[in-house]
Amino acid sequence: MSIGVAQDGAAIFAGKGGCFQCHSIQNRGGSLGPDLSDIGVTRTPESLRLALTDPDAEIAEEYFTVVVTTKDGRQMEGVCLNEDDLSIQLRDSSGNPHSFLKDGVKQVRRERRSLMPSYAGRLSGAEMNSLVAYLRSLRGATASRPGAGHTREIAPITTDISWMTRANRDSQERPDMLLDSLRIGRGATVVDLGAGAGYFTWRLAQRVGPEGKVIAVDIQQKMLDLTAQELKKRQLGNVRLVLGTESDPGLPAGAVDLVLIANAYHEFSQPEAMLAAVVKCLKPDGRVAVIEYATENDEDPTAGVYTMRLPELRAEFEAAGLQLDRVLDFLPLQHGLIFTRAQNR
């Protein structure tokens, strides 16, 4: 991404686009729409462009337009700030708040449309490209510093097979939606690092196809045996099982398109060594996806034992020479982060 193009986009955001009227960045701007301080890691370029040209397409429910009609015939529309049994508060498109008592309201209607205008006819193609580039550059505060290491407590190794194979795991982790978001190509070489009982391994094997390859790594032979059973049941022969060590996953250098670390990184006893090996195995355009149950989530099913905080995840991976490319914000209980090689590495 060109720095100059992003700078042009910043000028459009603040000027012609009028975006600060509704959105804030680092506590500057309006509050009608969502804060955009880290929009560059929560939305793809395609999603950002769609939001600018068709604001209704991926609108979140909290930003639906609410239309209030009073009993005396007045009508007001805006974004809902608060609603209870007695009243409802809106913020209109100019940013002004309005409050209505329910006993004076005839109708409250929610419409799946945004108050944000489309920029399809307001910006040229070049201006749209610049604005998207600027939004992609908004990535929140950098969480790490050179040489930063982990200071957290390492979780014990999971041996509970019933937890890994629980009936509600799909609803909690949304594996198909997760893998869809990773856009794994046929023929890719993918690593399932900390494969456990093979929950993701067989899904990855199906996605890369017979011409692709999955390397499933675990430090427990029992887990690899369970993974082998899953693969045999589904007649998948494109997976290599690797018994790794706590400091070496045994991965080929420069050969991997994607490394998936799902619900395992918190147990790595030597995370710096493992991440160094992960970076070494990546192709130049390779990616790393890490999934961890979120300490910040009040509904954490692991009772806080097998969770991590977003800042510590980001700090440790960035210290290893990776840069955050995207945050997967659709997982109900987990952090999902995608990293690429840092540009200066």
Residue, then its C-alpha position, 0 to 999 in steps of 0.5 A: m500500500s502506497i503511503g502517498v495514496a493513504q495520505d490522500g485518503a486521509a485528506i478525503f476522509a477529513g475533507k470531501g468525505g465528511c467522515f469525521q461528522c459520524h465516525s471517530i478515530q482515536n477519540r476524534g470525531g463523531s459518534l453516530g457511526p462506529d469508531l474506526s481506529d482499528i477498522g483496517v484489521t477488522r475489515t478486508p479491502e473488499s468489505l471496506r469498499l462495499a461499505l462505502t458504495d452500499p452502506d446497507a450491505e453489511i450493516a450491524e444491527e446496532y446501526f439499523t435506522v430507527v424510525v419513531t412516529t409520535k401520536d401527534g404525527r411527528q416522525m424522527e429517524g436515527v440510531c438508537l442510543n438507548e431504549d427501555d419500557l418507558s422511553i427511547q433515545l435516538r441520535d439523528s444524522s446530524g448527531n443531535p440526541h432526541s428522547f421520546l416517552k413511550d406513552g407519546v409514541k405511536q410506532v417504533r420501526r427498525e429498518r435494515r438501512s444505514l444513515m450513512p450515504s453511499y459514496a458511489g457517485r460522490l467519489s471518483g475511482a481514484e478517490m475511492n481507492s485512496l479512501v480504502a487505502y487510508l481505512r486499511s492503514l487504521r490498525g489501532a495501537t501497535a501492541s509490541r516493542p522490539g524484543a518484547g517477550h511473554t510475561r503471562e503464565i503458560a497454561p497446562i497441556t490439554t488432555d481432555i478428549s471430551w472437551m475437544t469433541r464436545a457436542n456444542r463446539d461447532s456453535q461456539e467456534r464456528p469452524d466453517m465460517l472461520l475457514d471460509s474467512l481464511r480463503i484457503g486455496r486448493g493445492a495449498t500447504v497448510v499447518d495445523l499447529g497444536a492439532g489436538a484430536g484433529y478437529f480442524t485437521w480434516r476440515l483443512a484437508q478437505r479444503v486444500g484438496p488432494e493436490g494440497k497438503v496439511i501438516a498436523v503437528d502435536i507434541q502428544q502422540k495420543m492426539l496424533d493417533l486420534t487425528a489419524q482415526e478422523l482422517k481414516k474415517r473421512q478417507l483423507g490421505n493428504v495429511r502428514l502427522v508430525l510429533g513435534t517438541e515444545s521448541d520445534p514443530g519440525l516444519p519445512a522452511g519457506a514452504v507453508d501458505l498458512v499456519l493455523i494455531a487454534n486454541a493451542y498457543h496458550e499452552f506453548s511452553q516456549p512460545e518465542a522458539m515456536l513462533a520463530a519456527v513458524v515465521k521460518c516455515l512461511k512462504p513470502d506471502g504466507r499467513v498465520a491465523v491464531i484462535e484463542y478463547a478470549t479472557e475479555n469474554d464474560e461467557d468464557p467456557t474454559a473458566g479463564v484457564y485456557t484464554m488469552r487477552l488480545p493485547e498479549l496475543r498481538a504483542e507476542f506475535e508482532a515481537a516475532g516479526l509478524q504484523l497484524d493483517r486482520v481481526l476476525d470479529f465474528l467469533p462469539l467467544q474467541h479472538g481470531l487474528i491473521f498475521t503476515r510477515a512484517q514488511n521489514r523482515 
